[in-house]
Amino acid sequence: MDAQREPIIEFKGVVKTFGDRTILDGVDMSIYEGEVTTLIGLSGTGKSVTLKHIIGMLKPDSGQILYQGKAIDQMDKKEWNDYIGKISYMFQNNALFDSLTVFENVAMPLKYTTKLPKKEVAEKAMARIEQTELTEVADKYPSEISGGMQKRAALARALVTDPQIVLFDEPTTGQDPIRKNAILGMVAEYQKKLGFTAVLISHEIPDVFFIS
């Protein structure tokens, strides 16, 4: 625990059980602004469950999750919307929509969560597409591009709303060793460039050490 700084997100004694299985057993964790925090461990040990608690998909059986010192379960509707609007989630399987082009996938969060004019949505989406080197495939569908490009498209979509916090759920799963390093390098590069707080879960040891 850093005595000089308050964590942006903090878990205090978080317990979560499913049936007779205790997945999170009194978890204490501090996540600091502008850093990359990596949770490492075997599959099935509660890493994704932890991320789902941060975005409120799951609620703890006991304990608290705080954002800037305020318990998220005590937020009113406006506070909750402000909080959740600052977070972006990059899913393990990319979760791209097959029926939408790369551009449409990346633009989607802006289209549905902001009131920006259509022109500004297009400009912001294309800026992220250019940053992730996908300009040439912007009009292609996910099935028409490589796995590495799909991962970059998912990253572009996660970053398009300029989030304060980005959660990465096993971003390198199913990738070959060279692509794994490329994806982790890409996360590190954009985190430095854009300054977001990242929480990354992985079982890729020691690959994740250089990023955190």
C-alpha positions as CSV (number, residue, x, y, z in Angstrom):
1,M,0.0,0.0,0.0
2,D,1.4,3.4,-1.0
3,A,1.2,5.8,1.9
4,Q,1.6,8.8,-0.4
5,R,-1.3,8.1,-2.8
6,E,-4.9,6.9,-2.6
7,P,-5.7,4.0,-4.8
8,I,-8.1,4.7,-7.7
9,I,-9.8,1.3,-7.1
10,E,-9.5,-0.7,-3.8
11,F,-10.8,-4.1,-2.8
12,K,-11.3,-4.5,1.0
13,G,-12.0,-8.1,2.3
14,V,-13.9,-9.1,-0.8
15,V,-15.5,-12.5,-0.6
16,K,-17.4,-14.3,-3.5
17,T,-18.7,-17.8,-3.4
18,F,-20.6,-19.8,-6.1
19,G,-22.4,-22.7,-4.4
20,D,-19.9,-24.4,-2.1
21,R,-16.9,-22.9,-3.9
22,T,-15.2,-19.8,-2.5
23,I,-13.6,-18.0,-5.4
24,L,-12.5,-14.8,-3.8
25,D,-11.6,-15.2,-0.1
26,G,-11.1,-11.9,1.6
27,V,-9.3,-10.2,-1.3
28,D,-7.5,-6.9,-0.5
29,M,-6.1,-5.1,-3.5
30,S,-5.1,-1.6,-4.5
31,I,-5.0,-0.3,-8.1
32,Y,-3.2,3.0,-8.6
33,E,-4.0,5.6,-11.3
34,G,-1.8,5.6,-14.4
35,E,-0.2,2.2,-13.7
36,V,-0.6,-1.3,-15.2
37,T,-1.7,-3.8,-12.5
38,T,-1.5,-7.4,-13.6
39,L,-3.3,-10.3,-11.9
40,I,-1.6,-13.5,-12.6
41,G,-2.7,-17.1,-11.8
42,L,-4.0,-20.3,-13.2
43,S,-7.3,-20.6,-15.1
44,G,-10.3,-20.8,-12.8
45,T,-8.7,-19.0,-9.8
46,G,-11.0,-15.9,-9.9
47,K,-9.1,-13.5,-12.1
48,S,-12.1,-12.8,-14.4
49,V,-14.4,-12.8,-11.4
50,T,-12.3,-10.0,-10.0
51,L,-12.7,-7.9,-13.1
52,K,-16.4,-8.5,-13.2
53,H,-16.7,-7.1,-9.7
54,I,-15.0,-3.9,-10.8
55,I,-17.7,-3.3,-13.4
56,G,-20.6,-4.4,-11.2
57,M,-21.4,-7.6,-13.2
58,L,-20.9,-9.4,-9.9
59,K,-21.4,-8.2,-6.4
60,P,-19.4,-9.4,-3.4
61,D,-21.0,-11.5,-0.8
62,S,-19.1,-9.5,1.8
63,G,-16.4,-6.8,1.7
64,Q,-16.3,-3.6,-0.3
65,I,-15.0,-2.2,-3.6
66,L,-14.1,1.5,-3.6
67,Y,-13.5,3.9,-6.4
68,Q,-11.6,7.0,-5.3
69,G,-12.6,6.1,-1.7
70,K,-16.3,5.7,-2.3
71,A,-18.0,2.2,-2.1
72,I,-19.4,1.5,-5.6
73,D,-22.5,-0.2,-4.0
74,Q,-23.3,3.0,-2.3
75,M,-23.2,5.2,-5.4
76,D,-26.4,6.9,-6.6
77,K,-27.4,6.5,-10.2
78,K,-25.4,9.5,-11.5
79,E,-22.3,8.5,-9.6
80,W,-22.6,5.0,-10.9
81,N,-23.0,6.2,-14.5
82,D,-20.0,8.5,-14.2
83,Y,-17.9,5.7,-12.7
84,I,-18.9,3.0,-15.3
85,G,-18.5,5.5,-18.1
86,K,-14.8,5.8,-17.2
87,I,-14.2,2.1,-17.6
88,S,-13.6,0.1,-20.8
89,Y,-13.4,-3.7,-21.0
90,M,-11.4,-5.7,-23.5
91,F,-12.9,-9.2,-23.6
92,Q,-10.9,-12.4,-23.8
93,N,-12.4,-13.5,-27.1
94,N,-12.4,-9.9,-28.6
95,A,-16.2,-9.9,-28.7
96,L,-16.3,-8.2,-32.1
97,F,-19.6,-8.2,-33.9
98,D,-19.4,-10.3,-37.0
99,S,-22.0,-8.3,-38.9
100,L,-20.2,-5.0,-38.4
101,T,-17.0,-3.8,-40.1
102,V,-13.9,-3.0,-38.1
103,F,-14.9,0.7,-38.3
104,E,-18.4,0.0,-37.2
105,N,-17.2,-2.1,-34.3
106,V,-14.8,0.6,-33.1
107,A,-17.3,3.4,-33.5
108,M,-20.1,1.4,-31.6
109,P,-19.3,2.6,-28.0
110,L,-19.3,6.2,-29.1
111,K,-22.5,5.7,-31.1
112,Y,-24.4,4.2,-28.1
113,T,-22.9,5.9,-25.1
114,T,-22.3,9.5,-26.2
115,K,-24.3,12.2,-27.9
116,L,-21.5,13.2,-30.2
117,P,-22.4,14.1,-33.8
118,K,-21.9,11.5,-36.5
119,K,-18.9,13.3,-38.0
120,E,-17.1,13.4,-34.6
121,V,-17.8,9.7,-33.9
122,A,-16.3,8.9,-37.3
123,E,-13.2,11.0,-36.7
124,K,-12.6,9.6,-33.2
125,A,-13.1,6.0,-34.5
126,M,-10.7,6.5,-37.4
127,A,-8.1,8.1,-35.1
128,R,-8.0,4.9,-33.0
129,I,-8.1,2.7,-36.1
130,E,-5.0,4.6,-37.4
131,Q,-3.2,4.3,-34.1
132,T,-3.7,0.5,-34.1
133,E,-2.6,0.3,-37.7
134,L,-5.9,-1.0,-39.1
135,T,-6.7,1.8,-41.6
136,E,-6.4,-0.6,-44.6
137,V,-9.0,-3.0,-43.1
138,A,-11.4,-0.5,-41.7
139,D,-14.1,-1.6,-44.1
140,K,-13.5,-5.3,-43.7
141,Y,-15.5,-7.7,-41.4
142,P,-13.8,-9.5,-38.5
143,S,-13.9,-12.8,-40.4
144,E,-11.9,-11.2,-43.2
145,I,-8.9,-10.2,-41.0
146,S,-6.3,-12.0,-39.1
147,G,-6.5,-12.9,-35.4
148,G,-3.9,-10.3,-34.5
149,M,-5.8,-7.6,-36.4
150,Q,-9.0,-8.7,-34.5
151,K,-7.2,-8.2,-31.3
152,R,-6.1,-4.7,-32.3
153,A,-9.6,-3.9,-33.4
154,A,-10.8,-4.9,-29.9
155,L,-8.1,-2.7,-28.4
156,A,-9.1,0.2,-30.6
157,R,-12.7,-0.2,-29.6
158,A,-11.8,-0.4,-25.9
159,L,-9.8,2.9,-26.2
160,V,-12.2,4.9,-28.4
161,T,-14.1,6.4,-25.5
162,D,-10.8,7.7,-23.9
163,P,-11.4,5.6,-20.8
164,Q,-9.7,6.4,-17.5
165,I,-9.5,2.6,-16.7
166,V,-9.1,-0.3,-19.1
167,L,-9.7,-3.9,-18.0
168,F,-7.9,-6.5,-20.2
169,D,-9.2,-10.1,-19.8
170,E,-6.4,-12.5,-20.9
171,P,-5.6,-10.4,-24.0
172,T,-3.0,-12.9,-25.3
173,T,-5.0,-16.1,-25.1
174,G,-4.8,-18.3,-28.2
175,Q,-2.0,-16.2,-29.7
176,D,1.4,-17.5,-30.8
177,P,4.5,-16.4,-28.8
178,I,5.4,-13.6,-31.3
179,R,1.9,-12.2,-31.4
180,K,1.6,-12.5,-27.6
181,N,4.6,-10.2,-27.2
182,A,3.3,-7.9,-29.9
183,I,-0.1,-7.6,-28.1
184,L,1.5,-6.9,-24.7
185,G,3.8,-4.4,-26.3
186,M,0.8,-2.7,-27.9
187,V,-1.0,-2.5,-24.5
188,A,2.2,-1.0,-22.9
189,E,2.7,1.5,-25.8
190,Y,-0.9,2.8,-25.7
191,Q,-0.9,2.9,-21.9
192,K,2.2,5.1,-22.0
193,K,0.8,7.2,-24.8
194,L,-2.7,7.7,-23.4
195,G,-2.0,7.4,-19.7
196,F,-5.0,5.2,-18.8
197,T,-5.0,2.9,-15.7
198,A,-4.8,-0.7,-16.8
199,V,-5.8,-3.9,-15.0
200,L,-4.7,-6.9,-16.9
201,I,-5.3,-10.6,-16.1
202,S,-3.0,-13.3,-17.4
203,H,-1.4,-16.6,-16.8
204,E,1.5,-15.8,-19.2
205,I,4.5,-15.8,-16.9
206,P,7.1,-14.2,-17.3
207,D,5.7,-12.4,-20.4
208,V,3.6,-10.0,-18.4
209,F,6.3,-8.8,-16.1
210,F,7.7,-6.2,-18.5
211,I,4.4,-4.4,-18.8
212,S,3.6,-3.9,-15.1
